[in-house]
Amino acid sequence: MGKAKKVGGNTSSSPIAKSKPTMSSKISKGNKVDELGIFGCKKIIQERGIDLDSCIGSYVYDVLKSRNWISWVNMLGVSNETIVREFYNAYKSGSAVTSATLSIRKVVFRVCPRKVNEFFNLSDDIESEFLDVDVLENLDLMGKTLCDDDDFVWGKRAFIRQDKIKIVYALVTNQPINLGELLVEQIQSAACTSRLDKKLAFPGFITQLCLAKGVRNLDGDVMLPPLEKLSEKHMATMSYKDKGKSNDVLRLFGDSLDSNHVPNSPALPSWALKLRKEVEESHRLIEASQRKIEDLSAKLVAQDERIKELEGKSTPTRQYVRSAHRSSFLGGTSG
C-alpha cells in the first residue's frame, strides 16, 4: 500500500458528494477487510464543516455559539478512514452499553458520554424531560449541519426518534443538551453488526479522539476528503428529498435570517413558532405560579410578625381586662 493520502484544510469547493476512496477499494487485496468484517464494508458519513463567518448573524449559529459548540465545528479535520473502521470494529462488543473500553493499535481508552463531553470541554447538562411534540418533518435539521444531507446518519424513517426530538427541542428552546450522550447513542447504533445499512458516523470526531488518545496514523491509512464547508447559502438551498417537503422547513438554517432576528420572527418555520409559543406559555404559567408562591410567602411572614406582635401585647391586655372587671365588680370606674 502507498503512503497515507494527505489532504489540506476545509474548502468549500470539495463537496462530500464527490467520489472518495473507500476502504474496500484501497485494501481489498489484503486481509484488512477480513479482519474488520462488516466494518470494512459499511459506508462512512462525514460531518460537515460550518462556515461561521458567513453565518454569524443566523439564529441557529448564535445558539451554537452560546452552547460552546464552536469547539465541535472547529476541531473536526481530515478523517482517517482506516482508524474509523478499526474504532467501530473494536467498539462492536460494547455497542449495547453506555460506555466501552477500546483497544486500537495497542492504545486503550474508554468511550462514554462524559469522556466525549470532556473532549469537547462541554458540561454534562441535559434536560431530564423533553417536550413530546410532532416535529417529524424537521427532525433532520440539526443533523444536516453535521452530516451529508443525502445520507444523514439518523436516517430517513417515518417515525420519531427520541434523540432527534432532543436535538430539535433543545435548539428551538435554547435548553441544555448532552452532546456526549447523543454522539454515543449514534455510535452504538452504527456499531450494529447485523445490518450493513447502518452507516458509520462522525469520522472526524472519532479520528480526533483517537489521535488525542495516542493512536498514530500509519503508512497506508486511507484518508477521507476534507469536510465541505456548510454555508448559509448551502443550507438555504438544501432539498428535503426523502419526504418531498418544501425548502421552507429549512429556512431556520437559511439566509432569510439576519443579525436582527428575534425569536418570534416570521422567518422561523411554523412548527418552531408553535413550539416556542407552547414553551413560552409554560414559562409564563411557571412564573405566575412562582409569583403567587412569593406573595403567599410574604403574607405568611406578615401574619407571623402580626401574631408575634399580638402575643407580645397579650399579657398587659389581659391584665387590663381583669383590672377593669374587678373595678366594675367593686362599683368603681374603669376609666
DOMI-53495 format. One line per 8 residues: number of its first residue (from 1); for each residue x, y, z of N, C-alpha, C. Coordinates in Angstrom, 1 decimal. Example, Ala and Ser with C-alpha at 12.3 -4.5 7.8 and 13.67 -1.06 7.14 Angstrom:
BEGIN
1	13.2,-5.7,7.8,12.3,-4.5,7.8,13.2,-3.3,7.8; 12.8,-2.2,7.1,13.7,-1.1,7.1,12.9,0.0,7.9 $
END
This chain:
BEGIN
1	0.8,-1.2,0.0,0.0,0.0,0.0,0.9,1.2,0.0; 0.4,2.3,-0.6,1.1,3.5,-0.6,1.0,4.3,0.7; 1.6,5.5,0.7,1.6,6.3,1.9,0.2,6.9,2.0; -0.1,7.3,3.3,-1.4,7.9,3.5,-1.6,9.1,2.7; -2.7,9.3,2.2,-3.1,10.5,1.3,-3.2,11.7,2.2; -2.5,12.8,2.0,-2.6,14.0,2.8,-3.5,15.0,2.1; -4.4,15.5,2.9,-5.4,16.5,2.3,-5.3,17.8,3.1; -5.5,18.9,2.5,-5.4,20.2,3.1,-6.6,20.5,4.0 $
9	-6.7,21.8,4.4,-7.8,22.2,5.2,-9.2,22.2,4.5; -10.2,22.6,5.3,-11.5,22.7,4.7,-11.6,23.6,3.5; -12.3,23.2,2.5,-12.6,24.0,1.3,-14.0,23.9,0.9; -14.6,25.0,0.5,-16.0,24.9,0.1,-16.1,24.3,-1.3; -15.0,24.1,-2.0,-15.0,23.6,-3.4,-14.9,22.1,-3.5; -14.9,21.4,-2.3,-14.7,20.0,-2.4,-15.9,19.3,-1.7; -17.0,19.2,-2.3,-18.2,18.6,-1.7,-18.0,17.2,-1.3; -18.8,16.8,-0.3,-18.7,15.4,0.2,-19.2,14.4,-0.9 $
17	-20.1,14.9,-1.7,-20.7,14.0,-2.7,-19.7,13.5,-3.7; -18.6,14.2,-3.9,-17.6,13.7,-4.9,-17.1,12.3,-4.5; -16.6,11.6,-5.5,-16.1,10.3,-5.3,-14.9,10.4,-4.4; -14.8,9.4,-3.5,-13.7,9.4,-2.5,-13.3,8.0,-2.3; -12.0,7.8,-1.9,-11.5,6.4,-1.8,-12.3,5.7,-0.7; -12.5,4.4,-0.9,-13.2,3.6,0.1,-12.2,2.6,0.6; -12.5,2.1,1.8,-11.7,1.1,2.4,-11.6,-0.2,1.6; -12.8,-0.6,1.0,-12.8,-1.8,0.3,-12.0,-1.7,-1.0 $
25	-12.0,-0.5,-1.7,-11.2,-0.4,-2.9,-9.7,-0.3,-2.6; -9.3,0.3,-1.5,-7.9,0.5,-1.2,-7.2,-0.7,-0.6; -7.9,-1.5,0.2,-7.2,-2.6,0.9,-7.9,-4.0,0.7; -8.7,-4.1,-0.4,-9.3,-5.3,-0.6,-8.4,-6.5,-1.0; -7.2,-6.1,-1.4,-6.2,-7.1,-1.8,-5.5,-7.8,-0.5; -5.6,-7.1,0.6,-5.0,-7.6,1.8,-6.0,-8.3,2.7; -5.7,-8.5,3.9,-6.5,-9.1,4.9,-7.3,-8.2,5.8; -7.2,-6.9,5.5,-7.7,-5.9,6.4,-9.3,-6.0,6.5 $
33	-9.9,-6.1,5.3,-11.3,-6.2,5.2,-11.8,-7.4,6.0; -11.1,-8.6,5.9,-11.5,-9.8,6.6,-11.4,-9.5,8.1; -10.3,-8.8,8.5,-10.1,-8.5,9.9,-11.2,-7.6,10.5; -11.7,-6.7,9.7,-12.7,-5.7,10.1,-14.1,-6.2,9.9; -14.3,-7.3,9.2,-15.6,-7.8,9.0,-16.5,-6.8,8.3; -17.7,-6.7,8.8,-18.7,-5.8,8.2,-18.3,-4.4,8.3; -17.4,-4.0,9.2,-17.0,-2.6,9.3,-16.0,-2.2,8.3; -15.5,-3.2,7.5,-14.6,-2.9,6.4,-15.4,-2.5,5.1 $
41	-16.7,-2.8,5.2,-17.6,-2.5,4.0,-18.6,-1.4,4.2; -19.0,-1.1,5.5,-20.0,-0.1,5.7,-19.6,1.2,5.2; -20.6,2.0,4.8,-20.4,3.3,4.3,-20.2,4.3,5.4; -19.3,5.3,5.2,-19.0,6.3,6.2,-19.6,7.6,5.8; -20.3,8.2,6.8,-20.9,9.5,6.6,-20.0,10.6,7.2; -19.6,11.5,6.5,-18.7,12.6,7.0,-19.6,13.7,7.6; -19.0,14.4,8.6,-19.6,15.6,9.2,-19.4,16.7,8.1; -20.0,17.8,8.4,-19.8,19.0,7.6,-19.1,20.1,8.4 $
49	-18.3,20.8,7.7,-17.7,22.0,8.3,-18.7,23.1,8.3; -18.7,24.0,9.2,-19.6,25.1,9.2,-18.9,26.4,9.1; -19.2,27.2,8.0,-18.6,28.5,7.8,-19.2,29.5,8.6; -18.7,29.7,9.8,-19.3,30.6,10.8,-19.2,32.0,10.4; -18.2,32.4,9.6,-18.0,33.8,9.3,-19.2,34.3,8.4; -19.7,33.5,7.6,-20.8,33.9,6.7,-22.2,33.7,7.4; -22.2,33.1,8.5,-23.5,32.7,9.1,-23.6,33.3,10.5; -22.7,34.2,10.9,-22.6,34.7,12.3,-23.9,35.3,12.7 $
57	-24.7,35.9,11.8,-26.0,36.5,12.3,-27.1,35.6,12.4; -27.0,34.3,12.0,-28.1,33.4,12.0,-28.4,33.0,13.4; -29.7,32.8,13.6,-30.2,32.4,14.9,-29.6,31.1,15.4; -29.5,30.1,14.5,-29.0,28.8,14.8,-27.5,28.8,15.2; -26.8,29.6,14.5,-25.3,29.6,14.8,-25.1,30.5,16.0; -26.0,31.4,16.3,-25.9,32.1,17.6,-26.1,31.1,18.7; -27.1,30.2,18.5,-27.3,29.2,19.5,-26.1,28.3,19.7; -25.5,27.9,18.6,-24.3,27.0,18.6,-23.2,27.7,19.4 $
65	-23.1,29.0,19.2,-22.0,29.8,19.9,-22.3,29.8,21.4; -23.6,30.1,21.7,-24.0,30.2,23.1,-23.8,28.9,23.8; -23.9,27.8,23.1,-23.7,26.4,23.7,-22.3,26.0,23.8; -21.4,26.8,23.3,-20.0,26.4,23.3,-19.7,25.2,22.4; -20.5,25.2,21.3,-20.3,24.1,20.3,-19.3,24.5,19.3; -18.7,25.7,19.4,-17.7,26.1,18.5,-16.5,25.1,18.4; -16.2,24.5,19.6,-15.1,23.5,19.6,-15.5,22.3,18.7; -16.7,22.0,18.7,-17.2,20.9,17.8,-16.9,21.2,16.4 $
73	-17.3,22.3,15.9,-17.1,22.6,14.4,-15.7,23.0,14.1; -14.9,23.4,15.0,-13.5,23.8,14.7,-12.5,22.7,14.8; -12.8,21.7,15.6,-11.9,20.6,15.8,-11.9,19.5,14.8; -12.9,19.4,14.0,-13.0,18.4,13.0,-12.1,18.7,11.8; -11.1,17.8,11.6,-10.2,18.0,10.5,-10.4,16.9,9.5; -9.3,16.5,8.9,-9.3,15.3,7.9,-9.5,14.0,8.7; -10.4,13.2,8.2,-10.7,11.9,8.8,-9.8,10.8,8.3; -9.4,9.9,9.2,-8.6,8.7,8.9,-9.6,7.6,8.8 $
81	-10.0,7.2,7.6,-11.0,6.2,7.4,-10.6,4.8,8.0; -9.3,4.5,7.9,-8.8,3.2,8.5,-9.0,3.2,10.0; -8.7,4.3,10.6,-8.8,4.3,12.1,-10.3,4.3,12.5; -11.1,5.0,11.7,-12.6,5.0,12.0,-13.1,3.6,11.9; -12.8,2.8,10.9,-13.3,1.4,10.8,-12.7,0.5,11.9; -11.5,0.7,12.2,-10.9,0.0,13.4,-11.6,0.3,14.7; -12.0,1.6,14.8,-12.7,2.1,16.0,-14.0,1.3,16.2; -14.8,1.3,15.1,-16.1,0.7,15.1,-16.0,-0.9,15.3 $
89	-15.0,-1.4,14.7,-14.8,-2.9,14.9,-14.4,-3.2,16.3; -13.7,-2.3,17.0,-13.3,-2.5,18.4,-14.5,-2.2,19.3; -15.4,-1.3,18.8,-16.5,-0.9,19.7,-17.6,-1.9,19.7; -17.7,-2.7,18.7,-18.9,-3.6,18.5,-19.2,-4.4,19.7; -18.2,-4.9,20.5,-18.5,-5.7,21.6,-19.2,-4.9,22.7; -19.0,-3.6,22.7,-19.6,-2.8,23.8,-20.8,-1.9,23.3; -21.3,-2.3,22.1,-22.3,-1.5,21.5,-23.7,-1.5,22.2; -23.9,-2.4,23.1,-25.2,-2.5,23.8,-25.1,-1.8,25.2 $
97	-24.0,-1.2,25.5,-23.9,-0.5,26.8,-23.6,1.0,26.6; -23.6,1.8,27.6,-23.4,3.2,27.5,-22.0,3.6,27.5; -21.1,2.7,27.7,-19.7,3.0,27.6,-18.9,1.8,27.1; -17.7,2.0,26.6,-16.9,0.9,26.0,-15.5,1.2,26.2; -14.7,0.2,26.6,-13.2,0.3,26.6,-12.6,-0.3,25.4; -11.9,0.5,24.6,-11.5,0.1,23.3,-9.9,-0.1,23.3; -9.5,-0.9,22.4,-8.0,-1.1,22.2,-7.8,-1.0,20.7; -7.2,0.2,20.3,-6.9,0.4,18.9,-5.4,0.7,18.7 $
105	-4.8,-0.2,18.0,-3.4,-0.1,17.7,-2.6,0.0,19.0; -3.0,-0.9,19.9,-2.4,-1.1,21.2,-2.6,0.1,22.2; -3.5,1.0,21.8,-3.8,2.2,22.7,-5.2,1.8,23.3; -5.3,1.8,24.6,-6.5,1.5,25.3,-7.1,2.8,25.9; -8.4,3.0,25.6,-9.1,4.2,26.2,-10.6,3.9,26.2; -11.3,4.7,27.0,-12.7,4.5,27.3,-13.5,5.5,26.5; -14.7,5.1,26.0,-15.6,6.0,25.3,-16.9,5.9,26.0; -17.4,7.1,26.5,-18.7,7.2,27.2,-19.1,8.7,27.1 $
113	-20.3,9.0,27.4,-20.8,10.4,27.2,-20.0,11.4,28.0; -19.6,11.0,29.2,-18.8,12.0,30.0,-17.4,12.3,29.4; -16.8,11.2,28.8,-15.5,11.4,28.2,-15.6,12.2,26.9; -16.7,12.0,26.2,-16.9,12.8,25.0,-17.1,14.3,25.3; -17.9,14.6,26.3,-18.1,16.0,26.7,-16.8,16.6,27.2; -16.0,15.8,27.9,-14.7,16.3,28.4,-13.8,16.7,27.2; -13.8,15.8,26.2,-13.0,16.0,25.0,-13.3,17.4,24.3; -14.6,17.7,24.3,-15.0,19.0,23.7,-15.2,20.1,24.7 $
121	-14.7,19.9,26.0,-14.8,20.9,27.0,-16.3,21.3,27.3; -17.2,20.4,27.2,-18.6,20.6,27.4,-19.1,20.1,28.7; -20.1,20.7,29.2,-20.7,20.2,30.5,-21.6,19.0,30.2; -22.0,18.3,31.3,-22.9,17.2,31.2,-24.4,17.6,31.4; -24.7,18.9,31.2,-26.0,19.3,31.4,-27.0,18.7,30.4; -28.1,18.4,30.8,-29.1,17.9,29.8,-30.5,18.0,30.5; -31.5,18.3,29.7,-32.8,18.4,30.2,-33.3,17.0,30.5; -33.9,16.8,31.7,-34.4,15.5,32.1,-35.6,15.1,31.3 $
129	-36.4,16.1,30.9,-37.6,15.8,30.1,-37.6,16.7,28.9; -38.1,16.2,27.7,-38.2,17.0,26.5,-39.6,17.0,26.1; -40.1,18.1,25.6,-41.4,18.2,25.1,-41.7,17.3,24.0; -42.7,16.4,24.1,-43.1,15.4,23.2,-44.0,16.0,22.1; -43.5,16.6,21.1,-44.4,17.2,20.1,-44.0,16.6,18.7; -44.9,16.7,17.8,-44.8,16.1,16.5,-44.0,17.0,15.6; -42.7,16.9,15.5,-41.8,17.7,14.7,-41.1,16.8,13.7; -41.8,15.8,13.2,-41.1,14.8,12.3,-40.5,15.4,11.1 $
137	-41.2,16.3,10.5,-40.7,16.8,9.2,-39.4,17.7,9.4; -39.1,18.0,10.6,-37.9,18.9,10.9,-36.9,18.2,11.7; -37.0,16.9,11.9,-36.1,16.2,12.9,-34.6,16.1,12.3; -34.5,16.2,11.0,-33.1,16.1,10.4,-32.4,17.4,10.4; -33.0,18.5,10.8,-32.3,19.8,10.6,-30.9,19.9,11.3; -30.9,19.6,12.6,-29.6,19.7,13.2,-28.6,18.8,12.7; -29.0,17.6,12.4,-28.0,16.6,11.9,-27.5,17.0,10.6; -28.2,17.7,9.8,-27.7,18.1,8.4,-26.6,19.1,8.5 $
145	-26.5,19.8,9.7,-25.3,20.7,9.8,-24.1,19.9,10.2; -24.2,18.6,10.5,-23.1,17.8,10.9,-22.8,16.7,9.9; -23.7,16.4,9.0,-23.5,15.2,8.1,-24.0,15.6,6.7; -23.6,14.7,5.8,-24.1,14.9,4.4,-25.6,14.8,4.4; -26.2,15.8,3.7,-27.7,15.8,3.7,-28.3,14.6,2.9; -27.5,14.0,2.0,-28.0,12.9,1.2,-28.0,11.6,1.9; -27.1,11.5,2.9,-27.0,10.3,3.7,-26.9,10.7,5.2; -27.9,11.2,5.7,-27.9,11.7,7.1,-27.9,10.5,8.1 $
153	-27.0,10.6,9.0,-26.7,9.5,9.9,-27.9,9.0,10.7; -28.9,9.9,11.0,-30.0,9.5,11.8,-31.1,8.8,10.9; -30.8,8.7,9.6,-31.7,8.0,8.7,-32.9,8.8,8.3; -33.7,8.2,7.5,-34.9,8.9,6.9,-36.1,8.0,7.1; -36.4,7.7,8.4,-37.5,6.8,8.7,-38.8,7.5,9.0; -39.9,6.9,8.9,-41.2,7.6,9.1,-41.6,7.4,10.6; -40.7,7.5,11.5,-41.1,7.5,12.9,-40.2,8.5,13.7; -40.7,8.9,14.8,-40.0,9.9,15.6,-39.0,9.2,16.6 $
161	-37.8,9.6,16.6,-36.8,9.1,17.5,-36.5,10.1,18.6; -36.4,9.6,19.8,-36.2,10.5,20.9,-35.0,11.3,20.8; -33.9,10.8,20.3,-32.7,11.6,20.2,-32.8,12.7,19.3; -33.6,12.5,18.2,-33.9,13.6,17.3,-34.7,14.7,18.0; -35.7,14.3,18.7,-36.6,15.3,19.4,-35.7,16.1,20.4; -34.8,15.4,21.0,-33.9,16.2,22.0,-33.2,17.3,21.3; -32.6,16.9,20.1,-31.8,17.9,19.4,-32.6,19.1,19.0; -33.7,18.8,18.3,-34.6,19.9,17.8,-35.2,20.7,18.9 $
169	-35.7,20.1,19.9,-36.3,20.8,21.0,-35.3,21.6,21.8; -34.1,21.1,22.0,-33.1,21.8,22.7,-32.6,23.0,21.9; -32.5,22.9,20.6,-32.1,24.1,19.8,-33.2,25.1,19.8; -34.5,24.7,19.6,-35.5,25.7,19.5,-35.8,26.4,20.8; -35.7,25.7,21.9,-36.0,26.3,23.2,-34.7,26.8,23.9; -33.6,26.6,23.3,-32.3,27.1,23.9,-32.1,26.4,25.2; -32.4,25.2,25.4,-32.2,24.4,26.6,-30.9,23.6,26.5; -30.4,23.2,27.7,-29.1,22.4,27.7,-29.4,21.1,27.0 $
177	-28.3,20.6,26.4,-28.4,19.3,25.7,-27.0,18.6,25.9; -27.1,17.3,26.1,-25.9,16.5,26.4,-25.4,15.9,25.0; -24.4,16.6,24.4,-23.9,16.2,23.1,-23.2,14.8,23.3; -22.5,14.6,24.4,-21.9,13.3,24.5,-22.8,12.1,24.5; -24.0,12.3,25.1,-25.0,11.2,25.1,-25.5,10.9,23.7; -25.7,12.0,23.0,-26.3,11.9,21.6,-25.2,11.2,20.7; -24.0,11.6,20.8,-22.9,11.0,19.9,-22.8,9.5,20.3; -22.7,9.2,21.5,-22.5,7.8,21.9,-23.7,7.0,21.5 $
185	-24.9,7.5,21.6,-26.1,6.8,21.1,-26.0,6.4,19.7; -25.5,7.4,18.9,-25.4,7.2,17.4,-24.3,6.2,17.1; -23.2,6.3,17.8,-22.1,5.4,17.6,-22.5,4.0,17.9; -23.2,3.8,19.0,-23.8,2.5,19.4,-24.7,1.9,18.3; -25.5,2.8,17.7,-26.4,2.3,16.7,-25.6,1.9,15.4; -24.6,2.7,15.1,-23.8,2.4,13.9,-22.9,1.2,14.1; -22.6,0.8,15.3,-21.8,-0.3,15.6,-22.5,-1.6,15.5; -23.8,-1.6,15.1,-24.6,-2.8,15.0,-24.0,-3.7,13.9 $
193	-23.7,-4.9,14.2,-23.0,-5.8,13.3,-24.0,-6.6,12.4; -25.3,-6.5,12.7,-26.3,-7.3,11.9,-26.8,-6.6,10.7; -26.6,-5.3,10.6,-27.1,-4.5,9.4,-26.1,-3.8,8.7; -26.0,-4.0,7.4,-25.0,-3.4,6.6,-25.4,-1.9,6.3; -26.7,-1.6,6.3,-27.1,-0.3,6.0,-26.9,0.7,7.2; -26.5,0.3,8.3,-26.2,1.2,9.4,-24.9,1.8,9.2; -24.9,3.1,8.7,-23.7,3.7,8.3,-22.8,4.2,9.4; -21.5,4.3,9.2,-20.6,4.7,10.3,-20.6,6.2,10.4 $
201	-20.8,6.7,11.5,-21.0,8.2,11.7,-19.8,8.8,12.4; -19.7,10.1,12.3,-18.8,11.0,13.0,-17.3,10.6,12.8; -16.8,10.4,11.6,-15.4,10.0,11.4,-14.4,11.1,11.8; -14.8,12.4,11.7,-14.0,13.5,12.1,-13.7,13.5,13.6; -14.8,13.3,14.3,-14.7,13.3,15.8,-13.9,12.1,16.2; -14.2,10.9,15.7,-13.5,9.6,16.1,-12.1,9.7,15.8; -11.7,10.3,14.6,-10.3,10.5,14.3,-9.6,11.3,15.3; -10.2,12.5,15.6,-9.5,13.4,16.5,-9.4,12.8,17.9 $
209	-10.5,12.1,18.3,-10.4,11.5,19.6,-9.3,10.4,19.7; -9.2,9.6,18.7,-8.2,8.5,18.7,-6.8,9.2,18.7; -6.6,10.2,17.9,-5.3,10.8,17.8,-4.9,11.5,19.2; -5.9,12.1,19.8,-5.7,12.7,21.1,-5.4,11.7,22.2; -5.9,10.4,22.0,-5.6,9.4,23.0,-4.2,8.7,22.7; -3.6,9.0,21.6,-2.3,8.4,21.3,-2.2,7.5,20.1; -3.4,7.2,19.5,-3.4,6.4,18.3,-2.7,7.1,17.2; -1.8,6.4,16.5,-0.9,7.0,15.4,-1.4,6.7,14.0 $
217	-1.3,7.6,13.1,-1.5,7.4,11.7,-0.4,6.5,11.2; -0.8,5.6,10.3,0.2,4.7,9.7,0.3,4.8,8.2; 1.4,4.5,7.6,1.5,4.5,6.2,0.5,3.5,5.6; -0.2,3.9,4.6,-1.2,3.0,4.1,-2.6,3.3,4.6; -2.8,4.2,5.6,-4.1,4.6,6.1,-4.8,5.3,5.0; -6.1,5.1,4.9,-6.9,5.8,3.9,-7.5,7.1,4.5; -7.2,8.2,3.9,-7.7,9.5,4.5,-8.9,10.0,3.6; -10.0,10.4,4.3,-11.2,10.9,3.7,-10.9,12.3,3.2 $
225	-11.7,12.8,2.2,-11.5,14.2,1.7,-11.8,15.2,2.8; -11.3,16.4,2.7,-11.6,17.4,3.7,-13.1,17.7,3.8; -13.6,18.2,4.9,-15.0,18.5,5.1,-15.4,19.6,4.1; -16.6,19.5,3.6,-17.2,20.6,2.8,-17.7,21.6,3.8; -17.4,22.8,3.5,-17.9,23.9,4.4,-19.4,24.1,4.1; -20.2,24.1,5.2,-21.6,24.3,5.1,-21.9,25.8,5.3; -22.3,26.5,4.3,-22.5,27.9,4.3,-24.0,28.2,4.5; -24.3,29.4,4.7,-25.7,29.8,4.8,-26.5,29.5,3.5 $
233	-25.8,29.9,2.4,-26.5,29.6,1.1,-26.8,28.2,0.9; -25.8,27.3,1.3,-26.0,25.9,1.1,-27.2,25.4,1.9; -27.3,25.9,3.2,-28.4,25.5,4.0,-29.7,25.9,3.4; -29.7,27.1,2.8,-31.0,27.7,2.3,-31.5,26.9,1.1; -30.5,26.2,0.3,-30.9,25.5,-0.9,-31.0,24.0,-0.7; -30.8,23.5,0.5,-30.9,22.1,0.8,-32.3,21.6,0.4; -32.3,20.4,-0.2,-33.6,19.8,-0.5,-34.0,18.8,0.5; -35.3,18.6,0.6,-35.8,17.6,1.6,-36.3,16.4,0.8 $
241	-35.4,15.7,0.2,-35.7,14.7,-0.8,-36.6,13.6,-0.3; -36.3,13.1,0.9,-36.9,11.9,1.3,-38.4,12.0,1.6; -38.9,13.2,2.0,-40.3,13.4,2.3,-41.0,14.4,1.3; -40.2,14.9,0.4,-40.8,15.8,-0.6,-41.3,17.1,0.0; -40.7,17.5,1.1,-41.2,18.7,1.8,-40.6,20.0,1.1; -41.2,21.1,1.3,-40.7,22.3,0.8,-39.4,22.8,1.5; -38.6,23.5,0.8,-37.4,24.1,1.4,-37.7,25.0,2.5; -39.0,25.4,2.6,-39.3,26.4,3.7,-39.1,25.8,5.0 $
249	-39.2,24.5,5.2,-38.9,23.9,6.5,-37.5,24.1,6.9; -36.6,24.4,6.0,-35.2,24.5,6.3,-34.8,26.0,6.5; -35.7,26.9,6.4,-35.4,28.3,6.5,-34.8,28.7,7.8; -35.1,27.9,8.8,-34.5,28.2,10.1,-33.0,28.2,10.0; -32.4,27.5,9.1,-30.9,27.5,8.9,-30.5,28.3,7.7; -31.4,29.0,7.1,-31.1,29.6,5.8,-30.7,31.1,5.9; -30.5,31.7,4.8,-30.0,33.1,4.8,-31.2,34.1,4.9; -32.4,33.6,5.2,-33.5,34.5,5.4,-33.4,35.2,6.7 $
257	-32.5,34.7,7.6,-32.4,35.3,8.9,-31.2,36.2,8.9; -31.3,37.3,9.7,-30.2,38.3,9.8,-29.8,38.5,11.2; -28.9,39.5,11.4,-28.4,39.7,12.8,-29.5,40.4,13.6; -30.6,40.9,13.0,-31.7,41.5,13.8,-32.8,40.5,14.1; -32.5,39.2,13.8,-33.5,38.2,14.1,-33.9,38.1,15.5; -35.2,38.0,15.7,-35.7,37.8,17.1,-36.4,36.5,17.1; -36.6,35.9,18.3,-37.2,34.5,18.4,-38.5,34.4,17.7; -39.4,35.5,17.8,-40.7,35.3,17.2,-40.8,35.8,15.8 $
265	-39.7,35.9,15.1,-39.6,36.4,13.7,-40.4,35.5,12.8; -41.1,36.0,11.8,-41.8,35.1,10.8,-40.9,34.2,10.1; -39.5,34.5,10.1,-38.6,33.7,9.4,-38.5,32.3,9.9; -38.9,32.1,11.2,-39.0,30.7,11.7,-40.1,29.9,11.1; -39.9,28.6,10.9,-41.0,27.8,10.4,-42.1,27.7,11.4; -43.3,27.3,10.9,-44.5,27.3,11.8,-44.3,26.4,13.0; -43.7,25.2,12.7,-43.5,24.3,13.8,-42.7,24.9,15.0; -41.7,25.6,14.6,-40.8,26.2,15.6,-41.5,27.3,16.3 $
273	-42.3,28.1,15.6,-43.1,29.2,16.3,-44.1,28.6,17.2; -44.8,27.5,16.8,-45.7,26.8,17.7,-45.1,26.3,18.9; -43.9,25.6,18.7,-43.2,25.0,19.8,-42.7,26.1,20.8; -42.2,27.2,20.2,-41.7,28.3,21.1,-42.9,28.9,21.9; -44.0,29.0,21.2,-45.2,29.6,21.9,-45.6,28.7,23.0; -45.6,27.4,22.8,-46.0,26.5,23.9,-45.0,26.6,25.1; -43.8,26.6,24.7,-42.8,26.7,25.8,-42.9,28.0,26.5; -43.1,29.1,25.8,-43.2,30.4,26.5,-44.4,30.5,27.3 $
281	-45.5,29.9,26.9,-46.7,29.8,27.7,-46.5,29.0,29.0; -45.7,27.9,28.9,-45.4,27.1,30.0,-44.6,27.9,31.0; -43.6,28.7,30.4,-42.8,29.5,31.3,-43.6,30.6,32.0; -44.6,31.2,31.3,-45.4,32.2,31.9,-46.2,31.6,33.0; -46.8,30.4,32.8,-47.5,29.8,33.9,-46.6,29.5,35.1; -45.4,29.0,34.8,-44.5,28.8,35.9,-44.1,30.0,36.7; -43.9,31.1,35.9,-43.6,32.4,36.5,-44.7,32.9,37.4; -46.0,32.8,36.8,-47.1,33.2,37.6,-47.3,32.4,38.9 $
289	-47.1,31.1,38.8,-47.1,30.3,40.0,-46.1,30.7,41.0; -44.9,31.0,40.5,-43.8,31.4,41.4,-44.2,32.8,42.1; -44.8,33.7,41.3,-45.2,34.9,41.9,-46.3,34.7,43.0; -47.2,33.8,42.7,-48.2,33.5,43.7,-47.6,32.9,45.0; -46.6,32.1,44.8,-46.0,31.5,46.0,-45.2,32.5,46.7; -44.6,33.5,46.0,-43.8,34.6,46.7,-44.8,35.4,47.5; -46.0,35.8,46.8,-47.0,36.6,47.5,-47.5,35.9,48.8; -47.8,34.6,48.7,-48.3,33.9,49.8,-47.2,33.8,50.9 $
297	-46.0,33.6,50.5,-44.9,33.6,51.5,-44.8,34.9,52.2; -44.9,36.0,51.4,-44.8,37.3,52.1,-46.0,37.6,53.0; -47.2,37.1,52.7,-48.3,37.2,53.6,-48.2,36.4,54.8; -47.6,35.2,54.7,-47.3,34.3,55.8,-46.3,35.0,56.8; -45.3,35.6,56.2,-44.3,36.3,57.0,-45.0,37.4,57.8; -45.8,38.2,57.1,-46.5,39.3,57.7,-47.4,38.8,58.8; -48.1,37.7,58.6,-49.0,37.2,59.6,-48.2,36.7,60.8; -47.1,36.1,60.5,-46.2,35.6,61.7,-45.8,36.8,62.5 $
305	-45.4,37.9,61.8,-45.0,39.1,62.6,-46.1,39.7,63.4; -47.3,39.7,62.8,-48.5,40.2,63.4,-48.9,39.4,64.7; -48.8,38.0,64.5,-49.0,37.1,65.6,-48.1,37.4,66.8; -46.8,37.5,66.4,-45.8,37.8,67.4,-46.1,39.1,68.1; -46.5,40.1,67.3,-46.8,41.4,67.9,-48.0,41.3,68.9; -49.0,40.6,68.5,-50.2,40.4,69.3,-49.8,39.6,70.6; -49.0,38.6,70.4,-48.6,37.8,71.6,-47.8,38.6,72.6; -47.0,39.6,72.0,-46.3,40.4,72.9,-47.2,41.4,73.7 $
313	-48.3,41.7,73.1,-49.2,42.6,73.8,-50.3,41.9,74.6; -50.4,40.6,74.5,-51.5,39.8,75.1,-51.4,39.9,76.6; -50.3,39.9,77.3,-50.2,39.9,78.7,-50.8,41.1,79.4; -50.3,42.3,79.0,-50.9,43.6,79.6,-52.3,43.7,79.2; -52.8,43.3,78.1,-54.2,43.4,77.7,-55.1,42.6,78.7; -54.7,41.4,78.9,-55.4,40.5,79.8,-55.4,41.1,81.2; -54.3,41.7,81.6,-54.2,42.3,83.0,-55.2,43.5,83.0; -55.3,44.3,81.9,-56.2,45.5,81.9,-57.6,45.0,82.0 $
321	-57.9,44.0,81.3,-59.3,43.5,81.3,-59.7,43.0,82.7; -58.8,42.2,83.3,-59.0,41.7,84.7,-59.2,42.9,85.6; -58.4,43.9,85.5,-58.5,45.1,86.4,-59.8,45.8,86.2; -60.2,45.9,84.9,-61.5,46.6,84.6,-62.7,45.8,85.2; -62.6,44.5,85.1,-63.7,43.7,85.6,-63.7,43.8,87.1; -62.6,43.9,87.8,-62.5,43.9,89.2,-63.1,45.3,89.7; -62.7,46.4,89.0,-63.2,47.7,89.4,-64.7,47.8,89.2; -65.2,47.2,88.1,-66.7,47.2,87.9,-67.4,46.4,89.0 $
329	-66.8,45.3,89.4,-67.4,44.4,90.4,-67.5,45.1,91.7; -66.4,46.0,92.0,-66.4,46.7,93.3,-67.1,48.0,93.2; -67.7,48.3,92.0,-68.5,49.5,91.9,-67.7,50.7,91.5; -66.4,50.5,91.2,-65.6,51.7,90.7,-65.8,51.9,89.3; -64.9,52.8,88.8,-64.9,53.1,87.3,-63.7,52.5,86.7; -63.8,52.2,85.5,-62.7,51.5,84.8,-61.9,52.5,84.0; -62.3,53.7,83.9,-61.6,54.7,83.2,-60.6,55.3,84.1 $
END
